[in-house]
């Protein structure tokens, strides 16, 4: 996968793949979150990228990533809440 938004290749960890399967998240949904979700900088190259999907009851969906020379998806979450 490649992110047009961040202009970086996307690497998905084994842990993130397991979480995707457990949360019924497809590669297409993952890529949609990365490309069109809200990007919140968590500092030191870490990011939360999240998006609301009205058809899902487990919103928000969130991708935890490290962005340096590639976009590394560490995990994916559901029922994520935006910290103030």
Helices and strands as residue ranges (DSSP letters): E 2-3, E 8-12, H 14-22, H 27-36, E 38-43, E 46-51, E 61-67, E 71-77
